[in-house]
C-alpha cells in the first residue's frame, strides 16, 4: 500500500506511538495515509481506539514479524 508518510515508533511504548502519530497527522492533508510501525503489542488496541476517538480512519493493521503496522487515513 502506498502511503504519504511513515513514522517508525519501534521500541516505544504506549502512549508514545499514538502521540507521534497524532503529531504527524496534524502536518498532513485530509485523505492522506500515514503508516506507523511499532513494536508495542498494545498499539493494535490503542490505534483502534485512537481512530474511533479522532475520526481518522484505520485503513489497515498487520503484524510482520515483531512489527505492528498501522495505516491511518487523515480525516
Secondary structure, 3 states (H helix, E strand, C coil): CCCCEEEEECCCCCCHHHHHHHHHHHCCCCCCEEEEEECCCCHHHHHHHHHHHHCCEEEEEEEECCEEEEEEECC
